[in-house]
Amino acid sequence: MDKSRLRCESLADKVMDAREAAQFIKPGMTVGMSGFTPSGYAKAIPLELARRAEEGEDLQLTVLTGASVGPEIDEDMVKAGAVARRYPYQTNSTIRKAINEGKVKYVDMHLSHSSQQIKAGFLGKVDVAVIEACAITEDGNIVPTTSVGNSNIYVEAADKVIVEINTTQPLELEGIHDIYNLDLPPHRKPIELTNVQGRVGKPYIPCDPEKIVAVVECDIPDKTRSVAPVDENSRKISKNLIEFLSKEVEAGRLPKNLLPLQSGVGSVANAVLAGLDDSPFDHLTVYSEVLQDSVINLIKCGKVDFASGTSFTLSPEMNENFAKELPSFKDKVVLRPQEISNNPGIARRLGVIAMNTALEVDIYGNVNSTHISGVKLMNGIGGSGDFTRGGQLSIFTTVSTAKKGAISSIVPYVSHTDHTEHDTMIIVTEQGVADLRGLDPVERAHAIIENCAHPDYKDQLNDYLNRAIQESKGQHTPHILSEVFSWYDRLEKTGTMKESKDQ
């Protein structure tokens, strides 16, 4: 193996192929794997585990990651029946189907919660950590690749560590990471991070080389997803959001360069950020979990001065030139562990503007980010709750309808609640902006229906609200609960409330 990547001489005799290394993982074990939104995830070992399961071995593994990962884990291992439990987030259609069919046990978690719960042992003992690296230092410390996620937690918590050195990942990634480990309460110290550019940790994951039982060379690249082209609705959402932020600056509630921006993952989120390229804002900063194509483009065009995240979540098209272009923006980005990138306390300290996407929003501002018809899981809550609760401004975006207009994304009562009305301040659709700050429930309902609902559904929503007000006789949050779920019954019967791959 190239000595520039494996610099720890004592580990030279632990280099082996993936088939041999995978034998350290036994049936029933809990395995912590690197990866966050198909970036920097383990690949060679998962493929070997899938092969073993396909050949009849009953592995029944609990698989922990940072967030969603690539098909080697959430598709190949799942199809082979190797995965019994999965935490804390996923986006792959194969594992989603297995979860909804009850074949894989899944707990949807706030990503900032997962680190501490794993470290504290709430989810059981981590037996083996499988971590992708671009290099191992002279002292045995691990240099991650395109994500950090929970990798540092798994290295700390696991009995054994397997390192996949991925030769497709550029060595130029070294130095881009800021790894800071939190102690468990009551010994936790303040995180001395007071600006987006700050560094508080080390450029590698500390690891005792005695823990490393295998080093595997891997040449499988990240399998990332293409970003959908910016459509007209996304362009309108972005325009409405920029107009809102401009008015906040004019009113003196935001500085001219705004506050640090956070944006969720996905095509709509990417499009909303991309719109900032044609905005009056300069010298922007980003404090987020994912750094998508739009963030890199904003850095390259001079709009964003610095961006902090826990992963690069780039399209295959952007990844093509990533290694070549990395030196030009390396000094403007940092990747941190997700318990730092998603830390609600830091989001509150920095005054983050949290921008996340919704599946549906009800007329009082409750948000469903995760479940179709309240029962069918899509992806998971991810980091949206971490930033929504901690941020200076909490903004949710959604297109006002789905399924070519057959479904309203503004509903009387969300079928599943991920973010309550107490945590939502601003709702943005292609129709407009509802500023909910300081409004009582009925005022919020009028603002959302008037500004965010599609014209085709405004009459139905207003009719429901007016009858609810009349029947409630002055109650604080008027509802006709007997009618609430008939809204979804109607959609189910007409076959319009189906899983949307684009969400």
N, C-alpha and C positions, 0 to 999 in steps of 0.2 A: 504494500500500500504506500502511496505517495507520502514521504516524510513531512511534506509541508502541511499535510492534513492530519496525520497521526504523529504527533511530536513527543508523546510520552513513551519512552523506550520500554518501560516495564509492561506496557500493554501490547507489545509486538507479538507476544506468544498467545494472545487472546483473539487474534484475527482469525475468523472462520467464516464459512459460508452461512447463508440464512437458514438452510435446513438444519445444520448442526446447532446454530444459536437458538432456533425456535424450540429446541428440546428443553430449554430451561423453563419453558412455560408448560405447566401441567394442567390437566382437567380441573375445572372448578376454581381456578385462580382468578384473582383480580389483577388486571393489567392496566397500568397507566401509560397512555400513548401520547406522544407529542402531536401537535396539530391544532390549528384554529382557522376555521373557514377555508376549506381545502388548501392550506398552505403549511409547509413545514411538518407534514405528518409522516408517521412511520409507514413504510411501503413493503419492503422485502420480507420482514417478519410476518406481517398480516397475511401476505400471499401464501406463506408456508403454513400458517395456521389454517387458512381456508383449505389448502390441499389436504392437510391431516384430517379435517372434518369431512371433506368429500370422500376420503378413503375409509370413513366409518368411525373415526375416533370421536367419542362423545365429550367434547371439550367444555361446553357450558360455561363460557368465560363471562366475567363482568368486565366491561370495557369502559374505561374512563378516558376522556380527552380534554382538550381545552374548549372546543366548540365543535362545529361540524368538521368532518374530515373527508378524505377522498374515497373513491370507490373500492380501493383495496380493503378498507375496513368496513365501511357502512353498506357495501354492496356484496363484494366477494365473500367476506367472512359471514355475513348475514345469510346469503343464499346457501352457503354450505352448512348452516346451522351451528356455527361456532360461538355465536353471541347469545347469552341468556339475559344479560342486563346491560343497559347502556345509560351513561350520564355524560355531560349535562345538556347537550344540544345536538341537533342533527338537521340536515336539509335534504338528504338523499331519498329519492322516491322508494327505493327498495326497503330501507330500514323503516321508513314511515309506514309502508304497507304492513310490514311485520309487526310494528308497534300497534297499529290500529286493529290488527287481527289477533292480538294477544300473544303473539309468538315471541316477542322480545319485551321484557319488562323495562319501562322507561319512566324516569322521574324528571319532570321539567323544572329546571332550577335557574334562579338568577345566577349569572356567570360569576359575579363577584362573591357570591356565597359559596360556590363550589370549592374554592381553594381552601378556605378555613375548615369546611366540613370534612374534606379529605384529610387534611393535616391533623385534625382533632380525632380522626378515626370514626366519625359518624357513619361513614359508608363502608366500614370494614377495613381490614388491613390491605395495603397495596403490596402485592407479592413481587411483581416485576415491573420496571419502567422500561419502555422502548422509546428512545429519543433520537430524532433525526438531528444530525450535526453537519456543519461544513468543516469542522476541525475539532481535534482534542489537543489541548495545550500541553506543554512540557510537564505540568503538574497533574494532569489528568482531568482538568476542568473542561467542560463541554461548551463549545461555541455553537449556538443554535443557527437555524437557517432563516426561513422567511416568516417564522412565527415564534412566539414564546409561549403564550397561553398558560397552561398549568405545568409545563415541563419541569420547571424548577421544583415544584411541589412534589412531583412524582419521583424525581431523583432523590429528594430529601427523605421521602416517606418509604420508598421501596427497599426491600432486602437486596434485590439484585437489579443491575442496570445493564441493558443491552443498547449499544450505540450504533445507529446506522449512519455511516459517513457517506453523504450523498454527493457524488462528484459532479452532478449536474448543477449544484448550487454554488454560486460564485464565492471564492474566498474573500472577496471584497466586502462580504457581509460582516466580517469580523470587525468589531468596534462599533457596530450599529445598535447593539443591545445594552440595556441598563437593567441588570438583574438585582433585585432587592427582595430579600426574604423577610416576611413578617414573623415575629414571635407570636405564640399563642397567648391569649389573655391568661393571667393578669400581668404579663411581662412585656406587653407590646409597647413599643416606643412610637412617638410621633413620626410620621413620614415627612421628612424635611424637603418636600417638593412644593415650591411656591410659584413656579412658572412652567409653562409648557416645555421650555428648552432645558430645564434643570435635569441634573443627573444625581442619583443618590446611591447607586449600586456599582456593580462590576460588569465588565463587558462579556462575561461568560457565566455559565451555571456552575457554581462550586460543586465538586464531586470528589470524593475519596476514590482514588483509582482502584482500591481494593474492592469497591462495590461493583465495578465494571467486570462482568463475567464474559462478555463477548463484544467484539467490534466487527461489524459487517460492512463491507463496501457495497454501495447501492448506486445505480445509475438510472433510477426511475424518476422522472420529473414530476413536479406537482401537477395534478390534473385539475386545473381551475376551470371556471365557467365563463363563457362569453357574456358580456353585458349587452342587454337589449338596446337597440337604438333609441335615442330620446324621441318619444312620440309626442303628439300634440298635447295630450292631457298632462304628461309629465312636464312639458315646457310651461304649460299654464300654471301648474302647481308651483314650479320654481319661480315664475314671475310673481305670483301672488305672495309667496314667502318673502322674496326680495323687497317687494313694495312694503310689506309689513315691517321688515327689519329697518328699512329706510325711515319709516315714520317713527319707529322707536328711537332712532338716532336723532331725528329732528326734535322729538319731545324731550331729549336729554336723558332717556332711560338706558341708552346704550352708547358706548364710545364710537367714534368714527370707524375704527377698525373692528367693531363689534367685540364680542368676547370669544374665548376658545370654542370652536365648533365641534360638535359630535354628530355623527350621522350613522344610522343603522346600515345594515348590509342589504344589497339587492339592487335591481335595476332602477326602481323608482328613486331610492335613496341616492344612487349614483347620479341620476339625472338631475335631482334637486341641487346637489352640490355643483354639478357641472355648470348650472346656470349662473353661478357666481362669477364665471369667467367674463360675462357680459354685464357686470354689476358695477356700481360706483365704489365698492369696497376694496381697499388695498391693505397690505401688511396684515393679512389674516393669520390666525393660528388655528391648529386643529388638535384637540385632545379627545381621542376617540379610541375605539377598540380595533376597528378595521381601517386600513388605508387603501381605498379602492382607486381605480383608474383616475377618477375625477380629481382626487387629492394630488396624485402625482402630476397630473396635467396642470393643476393650479399652482403647484410649486414651480414647475418648469416655465410657466408663463409669467411668473413673478407675483401672482396674487397672494400666495400663501408663503409666509416667511419660515414657518416651522410646523412640523406635524409629529405628534406622538400617538402611538398605537400599540397593539400587541401582535398585529400581523399585517403583512402585505397581502391583500385579497385582490389580485390582479387578473385580468382576463388573459386568455392565451395569446391574444394579439399584443397586449402590453408586455407579457412575459418574454416574448421573442427577443426584445431588445433590452430586457431588464439588466442583465449583467453588464452590457456595454454602456448603458446610460447611468448605472448606479453611482459611479464616481462623481457625476455632475450634481447629484442631489443628496449624497450620503451625509453631508454635514447639516442637512436640514430635516432629518428624520431620526426617530429613536423608537425601538421596540422594547416594551416592558412586559413583565408578567401580568396576567389579567387581573390579579388581585390588586395591582397598582393602576393599570390602565382603566379598570372599571370601578375603582374605589369611589363610592358615593361621597366620602368625606373630601377627597381631592376635587371631585366635580363641584362640590359646594364651595370649596375654597377658591377655585379658579373662576367660578361663575359660568360654568359651561352652558352653552345654548344646545339643548338636547333635541335632536330632530330624528324621529323614528316613524316607522310605517305601521299602519293599522289594517286589519282585515275589515273591521267594521267599528263604527262609533255610534253610541246611542245618543238620544236627544239631550241627555244630561251630561254627556262628556265621558262616560265610561268607555273604555277601549278594550276590544278583543283583538289580540295580536296573533293568536295561536290556533284557534279551533273553528272548523267549519261546522255550522249548525250546532255549536256548543259541544259536540261529541267527537268529531274527527280531527285528530291532531294534524297540524301542518308541519311547522318546524319547531317552534318553542319560543319562550320569552327572551332567550338570549341575554344581551346586556341592556335591553331597552329600559327595564326597571331600575337598573343601577344608575343610569343617567337621568331618567325622568324624575326620580325622587330627589336626587342630589343637585340637579342643575338649577341655574338661575332662571332659565326659561324652559318649559317643557312643551314641545311642539309635536303634534302627530299629523302625518300626511296620509292621504288615501285618495284614490280616484272615487268619485261619488257613486259610481255604479260598477258592477262586475257582470261577467257573462253577457257582454254586448248589450248592456242596459237592462237585462232581465232581473237583476238584483240591485237593490239600493244598499250602499255601504253605510248609509245613515239609517238607523233603525230605532224603533221605540225603546227597545231594551236589549242590550247585547246578550247573546246566547252564552257567552263565556267572558268572565271579567279578568283581564290581566292587569289593567291600570284603572284605578277608580277615578271618579270625578275629582277627588281631592288632589290628584297628582297631575291632571291635565289642565294646561293653561290656554293653549292655542290649537285649533283644528284648522287644517288647510286642505282644501280639495281644489280641483280645477275650476270649481264654481266661485270660490272666494275664501275668505278668512273669517273665522269666528274667534274673537278675543273673549275668553270666558272669565278673565280676571275680575274679581269683585262682583260677579253676577250671582243672584240666587238661582235655584234650580229652574224655575219657570223662565227667567230671563235667559239662562243658558240655552234652554230648549228653543226659544224664539230665535236666538242668535245663530244656533247651529242649523236649524231648518232654513232660515232665511238666507244665510250666507254660504252654506256648504252642501245642502241637499240638491240633488238633480231636480230640475223643474218637473219631470215626470212623476216625482214622488212627493213633492211639497204638499199637495192637497191632502194626500193620505196621512202624512205625518201631522199636518196641522189639525186635521179632523180628529186624529187620535188624541193629540195634546188638548184640544178644546174640550172633548168629551171627558178626558181624564180630570181636567181642572174642575169641570162641572160636577162629576161624580164624587171627587175627593172632598168637596166642600171645604176648601181652604187648607188641606193638608200640605205639608212642606214639599214633598216630591210626588206629584200626582201621577198615578198609574192605574190602568185597568188590567190587573194581573191576569184576569181570565182571558184577555185578548192577546197578551204579550206573545205567547208561544204559538198562537194560531198564525202569526206572521210567518214563522218558520215552517209550520205544517203546510201552509199554502205553497211555499217554495219547494218543499220536498215533494209534494204531490205533482207539481208541474215539472219536476225534474230539473229545476234551474239552480238549486243550491247544491252544486257539486264542487269537488275539489278543484281549485284553480292553481294550475302549475306555476303561473306567473307570480303568485303572491309570495 
